[in-house]
């Protein structure tokens, strides 16, 4: 492609982005006069690709259906990928960038290394979208769409998803190490880390419910089994049979990469058993358990009980909290770019 052709292609993409921003702004001002935003950013709206790539959701869901049917665990991995993206420098697909002369990849951070999965599914979605709508759909929006689609395919709620995010040209290994909640978090630490993103205690308890699907490595919860408070004793809140089963699975030394379901009753189905198990002393991670028993847990404990009793209540709030999380500091308009390859800047 010649220099002039590249310039014209870039102008075409910029024009499309600008047109979609105006379309979203127009839709929202008609719907909400005097209140020009959708969950925090006026440039995001569900109809962002209505004219530039109307089949975007069908393409995403087609790839996801195949991926989830082949490996049901991938649904949880894709929800987690979106979460780990948004909590670093906003929902901008920085988590997908590989190491390069200009980028120190977030994939090498402590929460992500040898842990994040699902990159190949994002790549497949991107490839099919580029074939159908070249240069239009951002990797950041693909992450958001994949998280929603994975939740739906696992049996969880649907929600109307604001779109229009653009992709970052930067990543932050440092923020990835400090902003993503570790599995041994105290309740206060969780509140602080969620609050840093503009999320409250309702969002904390609700989004933690994504642990109703997926797995965790022994290294993530071994402390609870053998040395919870630095005295060589287990976490007293663990139900005894559950505790013995975990000890059998995860030895005191070695076995760090052995995996356990985060919720063992229906580990591939999105439901409210995560909360029920917490009430029964069978939550896996410390960051799960503290929602019920941590210092200052009056509000979070009541939410755990409410969601354990009413799955529809959990589903309704999960949809709202996912939209709220998906609106953390998105790049919109002419900020950032739409990457041709999600692993590297253009």
C-alpha positions, -999 to 999 in steps of 0.1 A, spaced: 0 0 0 14 34 -10 17 63 15 -12 81 -1 -34 49 1 -25 45 38 -34 81 44 -68 77 27 -74 45 47 -66 62 80 -89 91 71 -117 67 63 -113 50 96 -112 83 115 -143 95 96 -162 64 105 -152 68 142 -163 104 142 -196 96 125 -203 68 150 -195 92 179 -220 117 165 -245 89 160 -242 78 197 -244 114 209 -275 120 188 -292 89 200 -285 97 236 -294 133 235 -328 123 220 -333 96 247 -319 116 276 -321 154 270 -297 173 291 -279 141 303 -255 132 276 -239 100 288 -245 63 289 -231 50 322 -203 75 323 -191 83 288 -212 100 261 -192 84 233 -202 49 242 -236 35 231 -251 1 221 -256 12 185 -220 23 178 -215 -3 150 -250 -1 136 -239 11 102 -202 2 101 -203 -34 112 -239 -44 120 -231 -81 122 -205 -76 150 -224 -94 177 -233 -124 154 -196 -128 145 -185 -126 182 -212 -151 193 -204 -175 165 -168 -178 176 -177 -179 212 -202 -207 208 -176 -229 191 -149 -220 217 -172 -226 247 -185 -259 233 -149 -272 229 -138 -258 263 -165 -246 288 -138 -231 310 -130 -205 284 -161 -185 293 -147 -177 327 -113 -169 312 -128 -143 289 -148 -126 316 -116 -124 337 -97 -110 307 -121 -81 305 -118 -75 342 -80 -75 342 -80 -51 313 -104 -25 328 -87 -24 362 -53 -13 349 -56 19 328 -93 16 318 -111 -7 293 -86 -1 264 -73 -36 255 -39 -28 270 -39 -63 285 -36 -78 250 -4 -61 240 27 -82 238 63 -71 247 79 -49 221 105 -21 220 78 3 231 56 -19 253 63 -38 286 34 -63 285 9 -65 313 8 -103 306 40 -105 327 25 -90 359 20 -111 390 -18 -115 386 -15 -123 349 16 -144 343 8 -180 335 -28 -173 345 -47 -153 319 -63 -174 291 -85 -168 261 -62 -148 239 -66 -172 210 -104 -167 211 -100 -129 210 -76 -133 180 -101 -155 162 -129 -129 167 -106 -101 156 -96 -120 125 -132 -126 114 -142 -91 121 -113 -77 102 -123 -99 72 -159 -85 74 -154 -49 87 -117 -40 84 -104 -14 107 -137 -8 125 -142 -29 157 -117 -23 184 -100 -50 205 -113 -32 237 -149 -37 224 -141 -73 215 -131 -79 251 -164 -64 264 -185 -83 238 -167 -116 246 -172 -111 283 -209 -105 278 -213 -134 253 -194 -158 276 -217 -149 305 -248 -156 283 -234 -189 270 -227 -200 306 -263 -194 315 -260 -159 330 -278 -126 323 -279 -106 291 -274 -68 290 -273 -40 265 -237 -32 260 -224 3 253 -197 2 226 -173 26 210 -141 20 230 -108 24 213 -75 7 218 -46 21 238 -11 26 225 4 19 259 3 -7 287 13 -6 323 30 -35 340 32 -14 372 -6 -7 374 -13 -43 365 7 -53 396 -10 -29 420 -46 -24 407 -58 -60 402 -70 -74 435 -50 -104 447 -67 -136 459 -55 -131 495 -70 -96 497 -87 -83 529 -121 -68 526 -107 -33 531 -81 -38 504 -109 -50 480 -130 -19 488 -100 3 482 -91 -13 448 -126 -13 436 -132 23 448 -101 34 429 -120 24 397 -152 42 408 -169 9 419 -187 5 452 -194 -23 476 -224 -34 455 -202 -37 425 -176 -55 445 -199 -83 458 -217 -85 425 -187 -88 402 -171 -113 426 -200 -135 416 -182 -141 383 -164 -167 404 -194 -189 400 -175 -202 369 -139 -209 364 -109 -223 384 -81 -211 406 -46 -225 411 -36 -240 445 -11 -212 449 -40 -188 451 -56 -203 482 -29 -225 498 -24 -199 525 -59 -206 538 -51 -243 542 -18 -242 560 -9 -207 573 -38 -183 572 -26 -159 600 11 -167 600 7 -193 628 8 -225 608 -30 -229 612 -58 -231 585 -85 -206 581 -111 -215 607 -139 -203 585 -134 -233 561 -160 -260 564 -142 -291 576 -150 -316 547 -143 -289 522 -110 -281 539 -99 -318 540 -107 -321 503 -87 -291 494 -57 -303 515 -58 -336 496 -57 -317 463 -31 -291 473 -1 -303 493 18 -280 516 47 -280 493 46 -282 455 15 -285 434 10 -248 430 -4 -251 395 -30 -277 404 -64 -262 398 -97 -263 417 -131 -250 406 -139 -217 422 -174 -230 427 -176 -268 427 -213 -275 424 -218 -261 389 -184 -248 379 -193 -242 342 -227 -227 348 -233 -191 357 -257 -191 387 -258 -180 423 -242 -211 439 -211 -190 445 -230 -171 472 -246 -202 487 -212 -219 491 -199 -188 509 -227 -191 534 -218 -228 538 -181 -221 546 -171 -234 511 -158 -203 494 -124 -210 478 -104 -177 479 -97 -155 508 -110 -126 487 -143 -145 485 -146 -154 521 -140 -118 534 -171 -106 517 -190 -126 544 -166 -125 574 -141 -97 568 -139 -67 591 -165 -41 581 -186 -67 562 -221 -57 573 -230 -44 538 -212 -71 518 -225 -99 540 -261 -88 535 -255 -87 497 -241 -122 498 -272 -134 517 -295 -116 493 -279 -130 462 -278 -165 477 -316 -163 481 -325 -146 449 -306 -155 417 -326 -130 396 -315 -102 419 -279 -112 414 -283 -114 376 -300 -80 374 -272 -63 393 -244 -82 376 -256 -68 343 -256 -33 357 -222 -37 374 -206 -51 342 -218 -21 322 -204 2 349 -170 -17 349 -169 -16 311 -171 22 313 -139 26 333 -119 53 315 -125 42 279 -106 58 250 -132 73 226 -134 96 196 -100 101 182 -81 90 213 -62 57 209 -66 37 178 -84 6 164 -56 -20 163 -53 -42 132 -37 -68 155 -47 -69 191 -12 -79 202 6 -48 189 0 -11 182 -4 -1 146 
